[in-house]
Amino acid sequence: MIEIDEFDKSILDVVRHNAKMSSTEISKKTKIPAATVTRRLKRLVESGVITGYDARIDAEKLGLKTQAYVVIRSVPGADQNDILDAAMKRPEVEDMAALAGQFDILLKVRVKDTDALSEFLFKHVRNFPSVAQTETFLVLNLKAYRESRKTSKHPS
């Protein structure tokens, strides 16, 4: 495990919100010298703390206005990896996780509308191997969450 100090935390906070910033821009925001920022970023990448730089896509501008979370309970004794592998192949699935608790799998799904969500659930999820039960949670107000994330800081 790598030791992270306040400089690293400041740099990570800026990069987390805008990965396209140059070392000079990060330096201005954090009040850390640009050479130090460059050196710290290199160390954070080489140590695996920073694993990549991703683009944030506005799915609504692509016509994908409906988001839902689908929890899946698998049949007893099933290999959850079979469900995860099937879900990974579906373009509707943005993210997924294996869970502990009442349900086994959580899918974050983005589709055009509720008709597309229904089609995804009935034509695909119910046909994933070893699915015993599903429950779907439709996101009603994503915009408020997205706006709050822009200004919130992650816990240290």
Backbone hydrogen bonds, N-H to C=O, Kabsch-Sander energy under -0.5 kcal/mol:
donor,donor_aa,acceptor,acceptor_aa,energy
9,K,5,D,-2.4
10,S,6,E,-2.3
11,I,7,F,-2.5
12,L,8,D,-3.1
13,D,9,K,-2.2
14,V,10,S,-1.8
15,V,11,I,-2.7
16,R,12,L,-2.7
17,H,13,D,-1.0
18,N,14,V,-1.7
21,M,18,N,-1.3
26,I,22,S,-2.6
27,S,23,S,-2.6
28,K,24,T,-2.0
29,K,25,E,-2.0
30,T,26,I,-2.5
31,K,27,S,-2.1
32,I,27,S,-0.7
37,V,33,P,-2.4
38,T,34,A,-2.7
39,R,35,A,-2.2
40,R,36,T,-2.9
41,L,37,V,-3.0
42,K,38,T,-2.2
43,R,39,R,-2.1
44,L,40,R,-2.7
45,V,41,L,-2.3
46,E,42,K,-2.9
47,S,43,R,-2.1
48,G,45,V,-1.2
49,V,44,L,-1.4
50,I,44,L,-2.1
51,T,49,V,-0.7
57,I,55,A,-0.6
59,A,57,I,-1.3
61,K,58,D,-1.1
62,L,58,D,-0.5
62,L,59,A,-1.1
63,G,60,E,-1.7
64,L,59,A,-2.4
65,K,63,G,-1.2
65,K,112,K,-0.8
66,T,111,V,-2.7
67,Q,65,K,-0.5
68,A,109,V,-2.3
69,Y,137,F,-2.6
70,V,107,L,-2.5
71,V,69,Y,-0.5
71,V,135,E,-3.0
72,I,105,I,-2.6
73,R,133,Q,-3.1
74,S,72,I,-0.5
75,V,130,S,-2.3
78,A,75,V,-2.2
80,Q,78,A,-0.8
82,D,79,D,-1.7
83,I,79,D,-0.7
84,L,80,Q,-2.6
85,D,81,N,-2.8
86,A,82,D,-1.9
87,A,83,I,-2.8
88,M,84,L,-2.4
89,K,85,D,-0.8
89,K,86,A,-0.6
90,R,87,A,-1.7
93,V,90,R,-1.2
94,E,92,E,-0.6
94,E,108,K,-3.0
95,D,108,K,-1.3
97,A,106,L,-2.0
99,L,104,D,-3.1
104,D,72,I,-2.6
105,I,72,I,-1.9
106,L,97,A,-2.6
107,L,70,V,-2.8
108,K,95,D,-2.9
109,V,68,A,-3.2
109,V,107,L,-0.6
110,R,92,E,-2.6
111,V,66,T,-3.0
117,L,113,D,-2.0
118,S,114,T,-2.7
119,E,115,D,-2.4
120,F,116,A,-2.5
121,L,117,L,-2.7
122,F,118,S,-2.9
123,K,119,E,-2.7
124,H,119,E,-0.6
124,H,120,F,-1.4
125,V,120,F,-2.2
126,R,121,L,-2.2
127,N,124,H,-1.2
128,F,124,H,-0.6
128,F,125,V,-1.7
131,V,128,F,-1.1
132,A,73,R,-2.8
132,A,130,S,-0.6
133,Q,73,R,-1.9
135,E,71,V,-2.0
137,F,69,Y,-3.2
138,L,136,T,-0.5
139,V,67,Q,-2.7
145,Y,141,N,-0.6
146,R,142,L,-2.6
147,E,143,K,-2.6
148,S,144,A,-1.9
149,R,145,Y,-1.8
150,K,146,R,-1.0
150,K,147,E,-0.5
151,T,147,E,-0.6
151,T,148,S,-0.7
152,S,148,S,-1.3
